[in-house]
Amino acid sequence: MELSDAYGRRINYLRLSVTDRCNLRCRYCMPEEGVPILGHGEILTYEELTTIARVAVRLGIEKIRITGGEPLVRKGIIPFLAGLSGIPSLRHLALTTNGLLLDEMAEGLWSAGVQRLNISLDSLRHDTFAAITRGGDLNRVLAGLAAAERAGFRSLKVNMVVMRGINDLEILDFAALTLDRPYAVRFIEFMPTAGEKDWQGYSIPGSELLERISRHYPLRPVDKGEFAGPARDYMITGAAGTIGFITPIFCHFCSDCNRIRITSTGKAKGCLFSDEEFDLKPLLKSGDEAGLEEALRKVVSIKQDRHRITENEAGPTPFEMSKVGG
């Protein structure tokens, strides 16, 4: 079975958030203080999350990415992931993490059947990393990367949100990570999610980043894999890994969008920047899987052709990425 939206896009990718909680306070994701924590009763149970995943796969979803907040802070995450990996017809299970707990959990994630890890890493400089994350320890993330490789993960994805005047002078350092390691480093345009004032000044077009890197390294385009995300990928000649550019602002990839997302409280959305959402919790509480199927189809059917955040100078209504699922 296949899911398609009104624009003929095949929807086969679900981003599923398991928690709003996080052990960092990254400046582009949430405010430093005053973040209300949802009660356990407000967040979907693992059984409910598994039901959503199973129904979504039955409808045509082939790839599920587990997000947060920080998914590794939720107790019982490893057995939950092991259950997801056993869903028939689910072809790809991935997880996004900030890496702080990865050193101790990488082996468990691999054994549970997670096939791909995305690690958020916005600076290789200790002081800059601590400033962006508001107190994060870079050494713990680097140790997590090493542990993931030892556990068996290959082609680890390293996500860098590039911010002009804050960490953009490090883009060559990040590109160099791919020379000897099979990392997929992706440079992400800064997005106006957390209400950052003058956000346009921080956001650097992916085309500019590509041009800056290509001055120092010869690059060649790389064909996307079957379950590749929205990045435009390149490889430095002779490198072990790849670099990619995710450009939601200056060259949005909406025409190729193949995803829907569900928050940890059960709100289904067709786009990160959409105000339209469907509450799946009543259907889950009543055990109405037919209604759940219908709701997911509805989410797909009302997906817009593209977001329009650049048409509003102020950007979208501010929201916390941790509440929606990064």
KEBA-677100 format. One record per atom (N, C-alpha, C): x, y, z. Coordinates in steps of 0.02 Angstrom, whole numbers, padded with zeros to 5 digits, always signed. Last residue first. Example, Ala and Ser with C-alpha at 12.3 -4.5 7.8 and 13.67 -1.06 7.14 Angstrom:
2
+00642-00112+00354;+00684-00053+00357;+00645+00002+00394;+00660-00284+00390;+00615-00225+00390;+00660-00165+00390;
***
This chain:
326
+00609+00864+00827;+00657+00894+00783;+00667+00857+00718;+00454+00894+00887;+00496+00839+00865;+00543+00862+00811;+00377+00985+00958;+00352+00959+00894;+00390+00897+00873;+00445+01022+01070;+00374+01005+01077;+00347+00971+01015;+00570+01056+01029;+00565+00997+01071;+00492+00975+01080;+00550+01175+00964;+00563+01116+00923;+00553+01053+00965;+00428+01284+01011;+00486+01248+01035;+00494+01184+00995;+00387+01424+00906;+00370+01362+00941;+00434+01329+00962;+00320+01577+00840;+00373+01541+00876;+00347+01477+00909;+00244+01578+00684;+00232+01586+00755;+00284+01546+00793;+00373+01610+00559;+00313+01578+00585;+00302+01596+00658;+00432+01776+00509;+00438+01704+00516;+00374+01676+00545;+00427+01907+00482;+00437+01890+00552;+00446+01815+00562;+00397+01907+00347;+00462+01931+00369;+00477+01911+00441;+00330+01782+00259;+00316+01823+00318;+00382+01843+00349;+00381+01704+00165;+00335+01756+00142;+00314+01802+00198;+00452+01606+00224;+00491+01662+00197;+00446+01717+00170;+00356+01512+00257;+00385+01552+00311;+00425+01611+00284;+00273+01423+00192;+00275+01493+00169;+00307+01538+00221;+00295+01256+00125;+00286+01304+00180;+00294+01375+00152;+00198+01178-00007;+00260+01203+00022;+00244+01246+00083;+00077+01117-00032;+00130+01107-00080;+00198+01130-00053;+00015+01039+00121;+00020+01094+00072;+00077+01080+00024;-00083+00900+00164;-00015+00929+00159;-00015+00982+00105;-00204+00837+00170;-00204+00911+00176;-00134+00941+00176;-00175+00701+00161;-00216+00732+00108;-00214+00808+00111;-00106+00669+00278;-00072+00667+00214;-00110+00707+00161;-00210+00682+00370;-00149+00722+00377;-00111+00726+00311;-00295+00582+00322;-00316+00652+00319;-00256+00698+00325;-00224+00467+00354;-00237+00482+00284;-00256+00556+00275;-00233+00478+00492;-00167+00483+00460;-00174+00498+00385;-00371+00460+00509;-00339+00522+00529;-00272+00531+00496;-00390+00329+00462;-00423+00384+00428;-00390+00451+00445;-00316+00258+00558;-00297+00255+00488;-00326+00314+00450;-00394+00289+00670;-00324+00311+00667;-00299+00310+00595;-00511+00225+00640;-00511+00297+00645;-00441+00325+00641;-00462+00095+00649;-00490+00118+00585;-00492+00194+00584;-00427+00088+00782;-00374+00087+00732;-00399+00108+00664;-00474+00136+00924;-00505+00142+00858;-00451+00145+00804;-00452+00138+01060;-00431+00079+01022;-00459+00078+00951;-00474+00248+01135;-00533+00206+01121;-00515+00143+01081;-00349+00304+01138;-00380+00285+01201;-00439+00238+01190;-00329+00333+01003;-00286+00284+01036;-00319+00259+01100;-00424+00432+00983;-00428+00371+00944;-00387+00315+00976;-00375+00533+01070;-00441+00501+01082;-00449+00436+01044;-00245+00559+01008;-00251+00528+01073;-00320+00498+01086;-00228+00628+00892;-00238+00556+00886;-00254+00523+00953;-00273+00776+00829;-00261+00745+00893;-00278+00670+00888;-00193+00856+00696;-00247+00811+00716;-00228+00777+00782;-00162+01022+00637;-00141+00960+00668;-00203+00921+00690;-00099+01165+00560;-00151+01114+00559;-00124+01049+00590;+00007+01246+00551;-00034+01255+00610;-00090+01203+00614;+00167+01194+00493;+00095+01197+00484;+00060+01207+00551;+00302+01173+00497;+00278+01241+00504;+00203+01249+00495;+00317+01035+00479;+00343+01066+00540;+00313+01134+00551;+00174+00955+00413;+00232+00998+00403;+00253+01028+00469;+00069+00878+00453;+00097+00864+00387;+00160+00903+00373;+00049+00805+00614;+00059+00863+00572;+00088+00842+00505;-00037+00749+00757;-00010+00732+00692;-00008+00793+00647;-00010+00735+00927;-00033+00780+00874;+00002+00762+00809;+00035+00662+01037;-00012+00631+00990;-00041+00676+00938;+00135+00708+01115;+00067+00711+01143;+00014+00685+01095;+00246+00703+01036;+00243+00657+01093;+00176+00657+01127;+00187+00720+00865;+00218+00744+00927;+00210+00692+00982;+00226+00661+00707;+00180+00655+00764;+00217+00674+00827;+00233+00699+00532;+00264+00695+00598;+00210+00692+00652;+00274+00643+00366;+00228+00671+00414;+00261+00664+00482;+00363+00660+00209;+00356+00644+00279;+00294+00674+00312;+00423+00695+00090;+00392+00628+00093;+00372+00609+00164;+00453+00827-00020;+00437+00807+00049;+00399+00741+00049;+00492+00885-00136;+00512+00815-00126;+00493+00789-00057;+00450+01014-00126;+00425+00975-00183;+00442+00901-00176;+00521+01067-00018;+00453+01045-00008;+00427+01001-00065;+00645+01116+00004;+00642+01051-00028;+00571+01023-00025;+00695+01287-00024;+00659+01235+00013;+00648+01173-00031;+00810+01376-00013;+00796+01334-00071;+00757+01273-00045;+00809+01448+00105;+00826+01483+00043;+00814+01441-00020;+00753+01353+00204;+00736+01424+00199;+00747+01451+00129;+00798+01223+00208;+00726+01234+00215;+00706+01306+00202;+00916+01138+00158;+00901+01208+00143;+00827+01223+00148;+01054+01050+00195;+00982+01049+00205;+00958+01121+00206;+01186+00973+00118;+01158+01039+00133;+01082+01033+00137;+01324+00865+00160;+01260+00879+00130;+01234+00947+00154;+01465+00759+00130;+01436+00819+00160;+01370+00833+00124;+01532+00595+00172;+01498+00643+00128;+01479+00706+00167;+01685+00499+00193;+01615+00515+00205;+01589+00566+00156;+01813+00485+00148;+01779+00425+00171;+01704+00437+00180;+01874+00568-00002;+01852+00566+00068;+01815+00501+00084;+01909+00585-00135;+01951+00542-00094;+01928+00535-00022;+01834+00741-00145;+01872+00690-00182;+01917+00651-00136;+01694+00755-00044;+01761+00781-00059;+01800+00725-00092;+01530+00740-00104;+01588+00706-00074;+01651+00743-00093;+01361+00788-00065;+01423+00792-00104;+01477+00753-00068;+01182+00804-00070;+01243+00774-00046;+01301+00779-00095;+01055+00890-00003;+01091+00883-00066;+01161+00863-00048;+00935+00818+00111;+01000+00848+00097;+01021+00839+00025;+00817+00757+00152;+00813+00812+00105;+00880+00844+00086;+00868+00583+00162;+00827+00639+00181;+00830+00695+00130;+00861+00418+00090;+00895+00481+00104;+00845+00535+00122;+00826+00291+00060;+00794+00321+00117;+00829+00386+00138;+00901+00263-00055;+00828+00254-00057;+00794+00290+00001;+01026+00393-00074;+01004+00325-00064;+00928+00323-00060;+01075+00509-00201;+01042+00493-00139;+01025+00419-00136;+01238+00530-00272;+01168+00509-00279;+01139+00491-00212;+01336+00672-00250;+01326+00602-00233;+01252+00585-00240;+01446+00785-00338;+01380+00765-00312;+01377+00690-00299;+01607+00829-00276;+01566+00799-00329;+01500+00778-00299;+01731+00953-00243;+01671+00917-00224;+01638+00886-00286;+01886+00999-00177;+01850+00979-00238;+01790+00935-00219;+01897+01127-00054;+01895+01055-00068;+01860+01043-00135;+01895+01264-00051;+01950+01229-00017;+01953+01156-00035;+01785+01309-00116;+01847+01346-00127;+01907+01308-00100;+01683+01231-00067;+01712+01212-00131;+01775+01251-00149;+01644+01302+00047;+01680+01238+00054;+01715+01219-00010;+01581+01413-00012;+01637+01423+00034;+01678+01359+00042;+01478+01352-00085;+01529+01391-00120;+01591+01399-00076;+01402+01296+00018;+01431+01254-00034;+01488+01290-00069;+01362+01412+00084;+01403+01363+00118;+01438+01317+00069;+01282+01470-00016;+01342+01505+00008;+01389+01457+00043;+01181+01376-00026;+01223+01389-00084;+01287+01425-00065;+01117+01384+00097;+01158+01325+00082;+01204+01336+00023;+01123+01545+00173;+01100+01501+00119;+01146+01441+00109;+01112+01564+00346;+01157+01568+00288;+01132+01521+00234;+01038+01655+00474;+01028+01602+00424;+01072+01614+00363;+01053+01766+00554;+01090+01705+00572;+01089+01653+00516;+00969+01861+00502;+01040+01876+00505;+01083+01816+00522;+00842+01810+00521;+00869+01811+00454;+00944+01824+00453;+00811+01832+00654;+00834+01766+00634;+00865+01765+00565;+00781+01938+00742;+00827+01948+00685;+00855+01883+00659;+00756+01833+00885;+00749+01898+00852;+00801+01904+00796;+00686+01674+00890;+00748+01712+00891;+00739+01778+00853;+00581+01585+00902;+00568+01656+00913;+00631+01698+00918;+00617+01457+00868;+00613+01473+00939;+00602+01547+00952;+00620+01451+00725;+00573+01412+00764;+00563+01438+00835;+00681+01490+00589;+00650+01532+00640;+00598+01494+00680;+00834+01399+00557;+00762+01409+00546;+00732+01450+00603;+00986+01389+00470;+00953+01410+00532;+00880+01427+00517;+01021+01250+00367;+01005+01322+00372;+00967+01335+00437;+01141+01130+00403;+01070+01146+00403;+01061+01222+00410;+01249+01014+00337;+01244+01084+00358;+01172+01107+00349;+01300+00855+00383;+01249+00895+00348;+01246+00964+00379;+01409+00722+00357;+01401+00787+00390;+01351+00829+00349;+01421+00567+00378;+01381+00608+00332;+01367+00673+00369;+01579+00483+00401;+01523+00523+00426;+01485+00555+00367;+01688+00391+00400;+01630+00383+00355;+01568+00420+00380;+01839+00488+00411;+01785+00450+00444;+01725+00446+00397;+01926+00566+00340;+01951+00502+00364;+01897+00458+00396;+01847+00672+00292;+01905+00650+00254;+01927+00580+00274;+01745+00720+00368;+01729+00667+00321;+01789+00640+00284;+01795+00825+00440;+01779+00764+00477;+01768+00706+00429;+01801+00932+00353;+01861+00891+00360;+01848+00827+00400;+01679+00993+00376;+01689+00958+00312;+01749+00911+00317;+01709+01050+00500;+01659+00997+00496;+01666+00958+00431;+01804+01144+00461;+01822+01093+00511;+01773+01034+00508;+01727+01223+00378;+01782+01184+00348;+01805+01129+00396;+01640+01281+00471;+01613+01236+00420;+01668+01194+00386;+01671+01372+00568;+01692+01302+00579;+01670+01255+00522;+01616+01493+00551;+01687+01488+00535;+01713+01416+00544;+01488+01482+00599;+01498+01471+00528;+01572+01468+00508;+01446+01504+00729;+01486+01443+00716;+01503+01433+00643;+01417+01645+00731;+01420+01605+00791;+01462+01542+00780;+01406+01711+00611;+01436+01747+00667;+01441+01707+00731;+01266+01616+00564;+01315+01667+00545;+01340+01704+00608;+01252+01451+00599;+01228+01517+00619;+01283+01568+00606;+01197+01291+00554;+01247+01343+00542;+01217+01411+00557;+01183+01145+00634;+01143+01204+00617;+01191+01262+00613;+01240+00992+00586;+01264+01057+00610;+01215+01111+00587;+01236+00822+00615;+01196+00880+00595;+01222+00944+00627;+01301+00679+00554;+01317+00732+00601;+01282+00796+00576;+01268+00510+00539;+01250+00577+00515;+01263+00627+00570;+01379+00376+00509;+01342+00417+00557;+01328+00486+00528;+01422+00261+00435;+01397+00321+00403;+01353+00362+00450;+01374+00134+00551;+01416+00159+00498;+01383+00221+00467;+01375+00055+00708;+01343+00104+00664;+01395+00130+00613;+01441-00027+00798;+01425-00054+00732;+01392-00005+00684;+01499+00015+00915;+01440-00028+00920;+01420-00058+00853;+01597+00102+00873;+01617+00038+00901;+01559-00011+00903;+01515+00209+00833;+01556+00173+00783;+01576+00105+00809;+01465+00245+00958;+01419+00223+00906;+01456+00185+00851;+01579+00287+01024;+01544+00228+01049;+01497+00200+00996;+01609+00404+00953;+01657+00348+00952;+01623+00283+00973;+01497+00481+00987;+01511+00465+00918;+01557+00404+00912;+01517+00491+01126;+01459+00456+01100;+01468+00436+01027;+01629+00571+01133;+01634+00502+01158;+01576+00460+01132;+01571+00686+01082;+01625+00654+01044;+01635+00582+01067;+01483+00712+01188;+01457+00699+01122;+01509+00663+01079;+01572+00735+01293;+01523+00680+01298;+01495+00663+01230;+01641+00849+01252;+01677+00785+01260;+01629+00726+01262;+01547+00953+01259;+01567+00927+01194;+01601+00859+01200;+01417+00975+01362;+01487+00953+01365;+01506+00920+01299;+01309+01121+01371;+01326+01053+01351;+01400+01039+01352;+01267+01251+01402;+01298+01210+01454;+01317+01140+01435;+01191+01296+01288;+01181+01322+01356;+01203+01272+01408;+01223+01266+01162;+01181+01217+01197;+01163+01239+01267;+01303+01377+01129;+01245+01360+01087;+01197+01315+01125;+01402+01371+01231;+01359+01431+01223;+01296+01414+01183;+01463+01248+01212;+01429+01261+01276;+01382+01321+01270;+01516+01270+01085;+01467+01217+01095;+01428+01230+01159;+01608+01371+01113;+01552+01385+01068;+01497+01333+01077;+01697+01303+01198;+01661+01362+01222;+01600+01378+01179;+01743+01194+01118;+01709+01183+01182;+01669+01244+01204;+01711+01170+00949;+01747+01211+00998;+01708+01210+01064;+01634+01115+00858;+01689+01073+00881;+01733+01110+00930;+01455+01129+00853;+01522+01160+00857;+01572+01108+00881;+01340+01056+00842;+01342+01122+00810;+01409+01158+00816;+01268+00910+00819;+01332+00935+00843;+01346+01001+00807;+01161+00776+00832;+01164+00849+00827;+01229+00873+00858;+01166+00630+00742;+01191+00663+00803;+01195+00737+00791;+01069+00498+00691;+01086+00568+00676;+01107+00600+00742;+01090+00329+00649;+01090+00380+00701;+01106+00448+00670;+01008+00182+00592;+01042+00245+00576;+01036+00294+00634;+00948+00069+00640;+00994+00063+00584;+01034+00125+00570;+00904-00018+00784;+00911+00048+00754;+00964+00045+00700;+00901-00139+00850;+00882-00138+00780;+00881-00069+00749;+00951-00159+00974;+00878-00152+00969;+00854-00148+00897;+01087-00154+00957;+01057-00220+00970;+00981-00218+00962;+01101-00015+00946;+01118-00059+00890;+01085-00127+00897;+01061+00025+01073;+01025+00049+01014;+01038+00004+00954;+01159-00036+01152;+01089-00054+01160;+01048-00034+01100;+01273+00033+01111;+01268-00040+01099;+01196-00063+01104;+01243+00166+01154;+01252+00150+01083;+01244+00075+01069;+01237+00208+01285;+01178+00177+01256;+01186+00153+01184;+01347+00276+01331;+01323+00220+01371;+01267+00180+01338;+01364+00372+01232;+01421+00331+01252;+01397+00268+01288;+01245+00444+01224;+01260+00393+01173;+01317+00347+01193;+01203+00550+01293;+01196+00484+01326;+01217+00427+01280;+01228+00656+01206;+01254+00659+01274;+01252+00591+01309;+01173+00659+01077;+01235+00622+01089;+01260+00620+01160;+01055+00706+01034;+01108+00756+01044;+01174+00723+01065;+00980+00608+00902;+01000+00618+00971;+01051+00675+00975;+00864+00515+00807;+00903+00577+00813;+00917+00591+00886;+00856+00359+00725;+00847+00398+00786;+00891+00459+00784;+00769+00239+00620;+00823+00287+00635;+00806+00325+00698;+00732+00102+00525;+00721+00133+00590;+00781+00175+00609;+00658+00038+00383;+00713+00081+00407;+00692+00113+00472;+00551-00042+00348;+00615-00055+00316;+00673-00015+00346;+00419-00129+00404;+00458-00070+00419;+00529-00082+00395;+00369-00256+00376;+00367-00206+00322;+00399-00139+00341;+00329-00292+00546;+00336-00315+00476;+00327-00257+00427;+00421-00231+00679;+00359-00221+00641;+00369-00245+00569;+00538-00236+00750;+00508-00300+00731;+00443-00293+00693;+00570-00110+00787;+00611-00141+00733;+00582-00207+00709;+00483-00088+00893;+00471-00056+00828;+00509-00092+00773;+00547-00163+00993;+00480-00181+00971;+00464-00151+00903;+00664-00092+01008;+00668-00162+00987;+00600-00186+00961;+00613+00026+01058;+00643+00025+00991;+00648-00046+00964;+00572-00019+01185;+00523+00010+01138;+00550+00007+01067;+00694-00056+01244;+00644-00107+01228;+00590-00082+01179;+00751+00080+01246;+00782+00024+01209;+00731-00031+01195;+00673+00163+01329;+00676+00177+01257;+00704+00117+01218;+00656+00164+01465;+00627+00109+01428;+00632+00116+01353;+00646+00339+01492;+00659+00272+01518;+00623+00219+01475;+00711+00463+01391;+00650+00428+01412;+00667+00356+01433;+00827+00513+01342;+00813+00527+01412;+00751+00490+01437;+00834+00487+01207;+00870+00442+01252;+00860+00457+01325;+00766+00589+01138;+00733+00525+01149;+00768+00480+01200;+00745+00749+01178;+00800+00702+01173;+00773+00632+01189;+00609+00825+01086;+00658+00820+01140;+00717+00775+01125;+00638+00685+00984;+00614+00711+01047;+00592+00783+01038;+00618+00541+00873;+00645+00606+00892;+00620+00624+00962;+00641+00412+00759;+00622+00429+00828;+00657+00493+00848;+00581+00384+00600;+00635+00415+00639;+00608+00434+00707;+00539+00256+00491;+00520+00293+00552;+00583+00319+00585;+00489+00208+00331;+00543+00233+00373;+00514+00271+00432;+00372+00172+00271;+00427+00124+00269;+00485+00144+00315;+00198+00182+00265;+00259+00210+00294;+00313+00156+00296;+00081+00119+00226;+00132+00132+00176;+00194+00166+00201;-00010+00074+00318;-00034+00120+00267;+00017+00135+00213;+00067-00001+00403;+00014-00036+00365;-00012+00008+00308;+00138+00100+00461;+00173+00054+00416;+00122+00016+00373;+00036+00156+00540;+00068+00196+00488;+00104+00151+00437;+00009+00052+00629;-00043+00073+00583;-00012+00112+00525;+00133+00048+00697;+00108-00012+00663;+00055+00007+00611;+00142+00177+00752;+00193+00152+00705;+00166+00094+00664;+00030+00178+00837;+00036+00226+00782;+00084+00200+00729;+00069+00074+00924;+00008+00068+00884;+00010+00116+00824;+00181+00132+00983;+00189+00072+00942;+00128+00061+00897;+00120+00234+01054;+00168+00251+01002;+00178+00192+00954;+00047+00157+01144;+00012+00200+01097;+00058+00220+01039;+00151+00095+01216;+00101+00053+01180;+00064+00094+01127;+00214+00203+01272;+00250+00165+01221;+00201+00121+01181;+00096+00339+01283;+00131+00281+01309;+00169+00246+01253;+00112+00515+01254;+00089+00449+01233;+00130+00394+01266;+00093+00630+01387;+00135+00601+01334;+00109+00531+01317;+00016+00660+01495;+00003+00697+01433;+00041+00667+01373;+00060+00588+01602;-00005+00571+01575;-00021+00606+01510;+00178+00651+01636;+00182+00585+01603;+00115+00566+01572;+00169+00826+01591;+00162+00770+01637;+00163+00705+01600;+00289+00933+01514;+00226+00896+01512;+00227+00839+01563;+00361+01076+01576;+00371+01005+01564;+00303+00970+01566;+00387+01236+01507;+00344+01192+01547;+00355+01119+01527;+00523+01334+01519;+00497+01282+01475;+00453+01235+01517;+00592+01436+01583;+00520+01442+01575;+00490+01392+01527;+00747+01466+01493;+00707+01452+01553;+00633+01456+01535;+00794+01471+01362;+00839+01448+01416;+00800+01428+01478;+00684+01405+01234;+00711+01457+01276;+00753+01428+01333;+00738+01295+01099;+00694+01313+01154;+00725+01369+01195;+00815+01294+00979;+00763+01244+00991;+00713+01265+01045;+00921+01375+00969;+00876+01375+00912;+00817+01328+00923;+00993+01350+01087;+00962+01415+01077;+00913+01418+01020;+00967+01204+01182;+00997+01236+01123;+00958+01298+01103;+00978+01143+01312;+00933+01199+01299;+00960+01238+01239;+00976+00967+01358;+01008+01028+01335;+00955+01082+01325;+00898+00860+01388;+00951+00876+01436;+00996+00932+01411;+00720+00867+01367;+00788+00867+01339;+00837+00886+01394;+00553+00814+01329;+00607+00830+01376;+00675+00825+01342;+00453+00768+01255;+00468+00839+01246;+00528+00859+01288;+00459+00609+01170;+00463+00650+01231;+00475+00723+01212;+00449+00547+01049;+00432+00507+01108;+00435+00547+01173;+00395+00577+00884;+00425+00604+00945;+00402+00564+01005;+00426+00521+00729;+00386+00504+00787;+00422+00527+00850;+00408+00542+00563;+00449+00565+00619;+00406+00561+00682;+00393+00435+00428;+00361+00461+00488;+00413+00481+00539;+00377+00413+00258;+00425+00430+00311;+00386+00463+00368;+00312+00410+00137;+00333+00346+00165;+00378+00354+00226;+00215+00475+00020;+00231+00487+00090;+00248+00420+00122;+00241+00540-00138;+00234+00478-00100;+00257+00490-00029;+00153+00672-00209;+00212+00652-00171;+00197+00588-00132;+00043+00723-00274;+00076+00665-00302;+00138+00643-00267;-00023+00818-00208;+00026+00842-00258;+00067+00784-00287;-00099+00763-00109;-00134+00793-00165;-00088+00816-00221;+00000+00615-00068;-00037+00675-00053;-00068+00704-00116;-00006+00439-00039;+00013+00495-00082;-00029+00555-00063;+00047+00284+00018;+00015+00346+00037;+00039+00401-00010;+00021+00115-00034;+00059+00177-00036;+00015+00235-00014;+00042-00060+00000;+00000+00000+00000;+00044+00062+00000;
***
